[in-house]
Amino acid sequence: MTVLFIALPVALVISILFVIAFVFCVRSGQFDDLETPPRRILFDDVPQRKNKS
């Protein structure tokens, strides 16, 4: 029973930290474009032309 006095506050602190991190990521715009990154790996990059000087 005494383990609950340790485990419950630790679990609450960890969950609050995850919520704060999620809110920070949403407000900073990391989840704005969910379509482009998975499709980006399907297309080849345009080859860079070497500059002859």
VOPA-822736 format. One line per field, with one value per residue (C-alpha): residue number from 1; x negated, y, z; residue in three letters. Coordinates in Angstrom, 3 decimals. Layout:
num NUM ...
xx X ...
yy Y ...
zz Z ...
residu ala ...
***
This chain:
num 1 2 3 4 5 6 7 8 9 10 11 12 13 14 15 16 17 18 19 20 21 22 23 24 25 26 27 28 29 30 31 32 33 34 35 36 37 38 39 40 41 42 43 44 45 46 47 48 49 50 51 52 53
xx 0.000 -2.847 -4.172 -1.126 -2.378 -5.467 -4.135 -1.068 -2.864 -5.646 -3.085 -1.253 -4.456 -5.483 -2.045 -1.996 -5.434 -4.193 -1.152 -3.354 -5.700 -2.757 -1.268 -4.671 -5.073 -1.591 -2.093 -5.507 -3.996 -5.583 -2.279 -1.148 -2.148 -1.457 -1.229 -4.501 -7.175 -5.895 -5.652 -9.003 -10.913 -9.089 -10.592 -14.216 -16.073 -16.915 -20.604 -22.816 -24.739 -28.418 -29.706 -32.619 -34.839
yy 0.000 2.383 1.927 3.848 6.937 6.823 5.369 7.585 10.958 9.734 8.592 11.908 13.908 11.839 12.152 15.921 16.192 14.260 16.516 19.619 18.203 17.374 20.854 22.399 20.281 21.136 24.861 24.833 23.348 19.909 18.244 20.689 18.649 14.946 14.030 15.184 13.398 9.840 10.545 12.298 9.012 7.668 10.190 10.463 13.651 15.832 15.234 18.227 19.510 19.929 23.422 23.406 26.357
zz 0.000 0.717 -2.813 -4.044 -2.211 -4.439 -7.687 -8.038 -7.787 -10.087 -12.667 -12.429 -12.896 -15.918 -17.509 -16.944 -18.583 -21.624 -21.929 -21.719 -24.377 -26.648 -26.308 -27.035 -30.187 -31.435 -30.888 -32.568 -35.743 -35.854 -36.716 -39.404 -42.471 -42.038 -45.739 -47.289 -45.170 -45.819 -49.548 -49.790 -49.581 -52.639 -55.052 -56.085 -55.417 -58.362 -59.116 -58.472 -61.485 -60.839 -61.351 -63.823 -63.089
residu met thr val leu phe ile ala leu pro val ala leu val ile ser ile leu phe val ile ala phe val phe cys val arg ser gly gln phe asp asp leu glu thr pro pro arg arg ile leu phe asp asp val pro gln arg lys asn lys ser
***
